[in-house]
């Protein structure tokens, strides 16, 4: 008889939390914005920070004016105490609206920024997908360059003689 995913799950260590609990705790601290509210906040001066990897931004598109800061360096770029901070990370009162693809990772990231003291950090509920569906401004997606199928791979990209 096949096992269900929960039957295969090891017993968690005492005091640990599952991702659903961690996400719920992060979101309980945020005043999440729907895409329209986020767009308005940006028009009023909030920084929209797109934490998606470059490949995701290329595949799905971007928001004009959004600051691309991948998730793996976010805290270093926004901690006003850190020498690696961005010029926009001037103090702890900077309004930051974090955007990911669907609004999950952005909640965890916004909570991490709040842990740094950026008390106005929040995220976009539904992420870029919801922003796009709402008809708000986007650019792209960009299509990767592919060699012509008519050219042999060795000759692709060379000017004809």
N, C-alpha and C positions, 0 to 999 in steps of 0.2 A: 504494500500500500504506500503511495507517495506521501512524503511529508509536506506539510504546509510551511511557508516561510517562518512562522512563529515557532514551530516545533524545532526548526534547525537553529534558531537563535540561541546563542550561549546565554547563560545567566549573567546579567550585568553586575559589575562590582558595586558594592554598597556606596550610596551617595552619588552614583552617576545618574545622568539624565539622558533621555533619548532626544533625538533632534526635534521631534514634535514639541516636547516640553521646552527645549531651549528656544525654539522659534516663537512659541506662545509667550514666553517670558520677555523676549526681545520686543515683540509687538505690543505687549502691555505697557511698555515704557514710551512708545512712540505715538505721536499724533500723525498717523499716516495720511498721505494726501492722495486723492484720486488724480488722474492725469490732468484734468482741467484745473484743479486747485494747484497742482505742481507747476503747470504752465504759468498761471497767474503769479505764483510765488517767485518764479524766475524773472518774470517781467518786472517785479518789484525789487529785484536785486539778489534773490537767493542764488546760490551756486548749484547748478544741476551737474551732478557728477555721475558719469556713466562708468560703472565698474566692470562691465563685460569685457572678456578677452577680445583682442583685435579680430580674431576669426569670427566671433559672433557679431561684432559690429559690422564687419564686411558682409556677412551673410544676410543679416536682417536689416541693416541700415542704422542711422544715427540720428540724434536730435541736434539740429543746428545750435551752436553755442554751448553745447554740453562739454564739460571738461572730462576728457578720457583719463581716468586713473584706475588702472587695473586693481582688482581686489587685493592681490598679494602685497601691494605697497601702500594701500590707503591710509593706514594709521600713521606711517612715517611721513606721508605727504601732508597730513592735516593736523599733526600735533604741533601747536605753536612753540613748544619747547625743543623740537627736533631740528637739528641743522639741515636735514634733508627735506624740510617742509616746503610747500609751494608758496609763492609770494601771496596768494590769496588767503593763506592760513595765518592771518594777522592776529587773531585773538579768539577767545572762547565763545564769542557772541555771533560768529559768522553763521548765517543760515545756510545749511547744506541739505540738499535734497538728493538722495542717492537713488540711482536707477540701475536695475539689472534687467534681465530678459523677461522674467515673469513675476518679480516681486517677492522672491523668497530670500535670496542671498542679500538683497539690498536691505532687508529688515535686520539681518544679523550685522551687516556692515554699519548701518545707522546706529544701532545699539553700541557697537564698538566705538564709534565716534563720540557718542554720549559718555562712554566710560573714560574717554580722554578729557572730557570736560566741555565738549561742544554741545551744549545743552539744547540747541535749536536744530540738531541733526534729525532728519526723518527720511522717509522713503516714499516711492511711488507705488501705491497698491496696484498690482497687475503688471508692473514694470513696463518695458518698452513695448511689449505686445499690446497692452491696454492703451498706451499712449498712441500707438499707430492706429488701432481700432477706433479711437476717439477722433481721429482725423486731425490730430495736432501736427505741427510741422515736423517732417522727417526728411532725411537725405538718404539715397541709396535704396537698396543694397548695391554694393559694388560687385561686379562680376569678375572672377579671377581671369587673368589672361591665359588663353589656351593656344597652343600651336595650331596652325591651320591643319585640317585633316588632309588637305591636298599635298602639303609639303612633307617630305621625308623628315623625321626627327633630327637627323644630322644637319639638314639644310634649313630647318625652321629658324626664322628670324634673320637669315642672311638676305641681303639685297640681291635681286637677280642680276646676272652678268650681262 
